[in-house]
């Protein structure tokens, strides 16, 4: 099953479109099922040093950042969508395309939840070049590219009440997901300067934890 990166329907909708609002509800359910946010809560705190700034790529409505705040972590957000109303005044929000963002140098820790799979191999290589200049820690949870995930999506999505945008994007996301250590290799973290580990979960996540050596 070769990796195929295709446009997602959500990217063509404004944030206040009813289908986009329904999709955000669906993503909250999917994240709970995959236990993505709980994993970040366990994994990230031991990796971040005191005073280090954290940047979440594709921060969406800020739910993950809010969960991490309960663990004493402060996270700035980067997304194409505007700053959420509930985003804390004390934290920065960058409305920008992560491929063109010029502020990575301020963030030793970068995280992404279901965002890296939206980019082609070439775009990930370029993004990795930007991240490697300053980041010390990169943590990501992405879809695992496997047929069983496609089968499970087709079987259970209707039972969860997901809309047509979520159903379409879920299939696209799995096709663009990762196997094994593909993500850190695409980001260029296999040059000997990084220690990384990748785990695939039974619930369909491919998770990467990368820490710069030294």
N, C-alpha and C positions, 0 to 999 in steps of 0.2 A: 504494500500500500504506500505509494509514493506521496510525498508531501505536496499538497496543492493549496495555494493561497489565493482565495477569491474574495471579492467584496462582500461585506455583511450588510444586510438590509438596514440595521440600526444606524449605520454611518450615514445613510441618506435622509434620516429623519431629524427634525428639530427636537430639542429636549422636551418641549411641551406637547408634542404630538401624542394623541391617545395611545397609539401603538408603542411609542417609546416609553411612556409611563407604565404600560402593562409589561413591557419587556424588563424594566427595572424590577418590577415585582417578581417576575419569573427568575431573574438572575439572583435575587435574594434567596429564593427557594433552592436554586441549583447550587449556590455557594454553601448553603446549610447541608445539603445532601452530600456534597463533596468534602465538606468540613474544611474548606479553604481558609476561612478567616481564623478558625480555631488553630489551624496549623501555623499561621503567621504569628499568632499570639504566643505560641509555645516556642517557636523557632527563632524569632528575631531578637528578643531582649538579650539573650546571652552573647549575641554577636556584635551589638552596638556599644561603642565606648561612650563614656560620659561626654556630653557636649557635641557629639556628632549629629549632623543634620541628616534627616531621612527624606527621600523623595519617592512618592508613589507615582508610577507611570500609569496613566489611564485611571485616575482616581475616582471618576464617575460622580456619585453623589456623596462620597466621603464615608461610607459605612465602615470600610476596613480601617481607615485612619481613626475613626471614633473608637473602634474596638481596641486598637493599639494604644490610644490615649489612656484607656483604663489600665494599661500595664505600665504607664509612666513614660511612654514614648511620644515624641512630638514629630508629626509627619506633615510635610508640605505636599501639595498636590499639583499634578500636571495633567491637563486634559484639554481636548478641543472644546468641550462644553464649558459654559461660564461657571463662575464660582457658585457653589450651592449656598442657599440661604442659611443653612445650618452650619456652614464651615466656620470654625473658630476665628475670631478677629485677630488672634495672636499668631496665626499660622498663615504662611504665604500660599497663594493659589496662582498658578501659571496657566493662563489660557493660551495654549500653543500646541503646535504639532511637535511631537517628541523627536521627530527626525530632524527638525530645524532648531530645536531649543538650544540656546547657547549658555545655559547656566549650570550645566552638569558639574562644573568645577567646584561648586559650593557644596556638593553632596557626597560624603564618603560612603553613604549607604543608599542603595536604590532597590526598590521592590516593585513587583508587578504581579497582579492577579488577573489572569485571563486576558492578557494584553499582547504579549510578545508574539503569539501565534498569528496576529493580524498582519504581520509583515513578511515580505519575501526573504529568501535567503540573502540576497544582495543587500536589502535594507537592514537586516539584522547584522550583517557584517559591518556596515557603516555605523550603525548605532553602537555596536560593540566597541568600535574604535573611539567613539566619544566617551563611552562609559569607562573604558580602561584608563583614560587619562587622569581620573580623579577618584573613582570609586574604589573602596576597599572591600565592600560587601555587596553582593548582588543576590537577591532572593526572589524566586519566581514560582508560581503555581500555574500550570498551563494544561490544556487538554492533552490527554494521551491519545495518540493516533493509532487506533485499533478498531477492527470491525465490530467487536462486541459492544463498544460504546455506541456505534451507530444503531445497532440492533436494539440496545436498551433505550436509546433516545426515542426511536420509533414506537416502542412498546409502552413506555411510561409517560412520555410527554403529554399525550391527551388526558391521562389520569390526573396530571398536575394542573390542567387548565391553561397551559401555555398558549400564547397566540401564534399566529403564522410567522411573525418576525422571529420570535425565539426559536421556533421549530426549524426554520430555514437556517438561522445563524448557528444553531447548535450543530447541524450537519456540516456546515462550512468550517466551523471551529475545529471539529474533530479531524476533518481532512487536512487542516493546516497545523494540527498539533505536532507533538514531538514524541520521539521514541528514545529510550536510553539517554545518552548524553549529547543528543543532537543540539539542544539549545546552547549550552556553554561552548560547544565547538563552533557553532554558527556565529556566536558573539566573539570568537577569537580568544577564549579563555584557556585554550589548550596549548599555550606557548611556554608552559613551564612556570609562569609567574603566579599561577592561581592553584589553589586546592579547591576542588569542587566534588560534590556528590549529587547523584540524581536517583530519584526513587519514583516508581510508578505504583499508584495505589489501586486497590480493588475497585474503588469508586470512580476511576477514570481520570485521575490527575497525574501529571508528570511534573515532579517538583525538583527544583534545582537550588542548591545552596552553594555559593561560591565566595571564597575569601582569599584576598591577595596574600601571597606568601611574604614572610618577613615583617 
